[in-house]
């Protein structure tokens, strides 16, 4: 998918199961999931028009996990990278509707390179409501040629409403760009 001049590589949605590890076809990214949903759905699709973004198409499909969701950027040149994570709550109702379903929320911890960057991250709270885009930015130091992004459900947020077992991390897209000019030959400067 292209959005604002950036090419986003889609992962294979069928590749994620209760305990799974998947490497994309280009071998630039790997995805690991641990946790079992009762309905075996690890993808949240929506036709809702996500607001507060110029790229609503990025939020039409999100990866979710009931426990641990890890992304690995592979074969990177060592150095500093800007890590942008894209979120939107597309599975729950807005709290302003004041129904029992509106009490649901995704709350999880965000780790970058093994360091806790955001404890108890609540998508709808941070975005100011549901179906609103939220982009978080972090800096990562890559020292062993890979980047590790870990979204971990630490027992907070929803576990039983509006659907039994619908909880844990939810993410729409990731964008990583180096904070330096590569001096490795044969690698064009790009995102």
C-alpha positions, 0 to 999 in steps of 0.5 A: 500500500502507498500512503503519502509517498511511503510504501507499506508492506502488508503482512499475510493475515492468514499467517498469524495463529495462537502461537506463530512466527512469520517472516514477510516475503521480502524478509525485511520484517518478522511477526510473532504472536503468542496468545489464543483468541476464542474466535481465532481472529487476529485481524481487525477489519473496519469500514469506518472512516478513521479521522485525524489522518490524511491516510485513513486506509492505513487503519482499515486493517489492524493486527491484534493479539490477546497476549504478545505481539512482536515485530522485528525489522531485519537486516538493518544497518546499526544506528538510530532509527525513528519508529512510528507506530499507528493506532486507532481503536476500531473495535469498540464503541466510543465511551460517550455512547454510555453503553456497556459496550463503550466501557471496552478498551485496549490497554497494553505496554509498548517496548522498543528494543527491550525497553519499556517506552509506554506502560498501560497505553490506552488507544482510545484515551490517547487518541481522544476517542474511537476511530481516531488516528494516533501516531506515536514516535520513538527513537531506537538504537539498533546495535545488532542489525535488528529492531524489536517492537513488542506490544504486550498485554499486561492484564489491563483493559478489557477481556470479556466485553463486548466479545469474550476474549477480545483484548490485547494489543491492536496496531494498524501500521509501522513506519521505521526510517533511519536517523542517519545516511547509510554508508553501506554500499549498494543500499539506496537511501530510503524509508 
